[in-house]
Amino acid sequence: IAAVRFESNQAKLERLFHRYETKARERDRESQLRVGAMYLEGLGVRENFAEAERWFAQAGGEDHPLAMLAHGKFCRKCREQEEADRRLHDAAVRALGKIGPNAAEAIPVLEQEITRREIFWNHSAADSLGQIGEPGVAVLIRLLESKDIAVRRAAAAGLSEAGANARPATAALTAALQDDDPIVRGWAERALKR
């Protein structure tokens, strides 16, 4: 009996979703909010954060209190999902380094990872660039001159993990020994010793 009741409730939710979606497409603001909420919670439709955000934005975005509340919940769920995916993301970034020179096509993506503010990711990306070899090391040498301390730190750390691949960076690492940041100087010294 409970299974029949559950199926019945699911069928009702699906019909309700389609009714709201029809009105939402006709630009009914409250229906747009409801469709967004249903996507957000997976009620009557498969949970889909991107669709939820799209419907909330159509409903008025920041100026509607319910949209603001729902968007805040959406952002929290995205952060929770991103946190859960962090280890998987880091493993993928590190795997590119293990592939070595054959992963050279990933250099632009790894460079982009380094310029992100999340230290967790940018050091892994820098390590992978160093392991890719000469083209990756060339990117790290350029990033070692960045105005962003976090980027310089990651570049120096990546060069310290590059081992023999970092030989072309000797001059840049020697110059980094004069960096204003003690962490950059420490990584540069470690890289030169290796």
Secondary structure, 3 states (H helix, E strand, C coil): CHHHHHHHHHHHHHHHHHHHHHHHHCCCHHHHHHHHHHHHHCCCCCCCHHHHHHHHHHCCHHHCHHHHHHHHHHHHHHHHHHHHHHHHHHHHHHHHHHHHHHHHHHHHHHHHHHCCCCHHHHHHHHHHHHHHCHHHHHHHHHHCCCCCHHHHHHHHHHHHHCHHHHHHHHHHHHHHCCCCCHHHHHHHHHHHHC
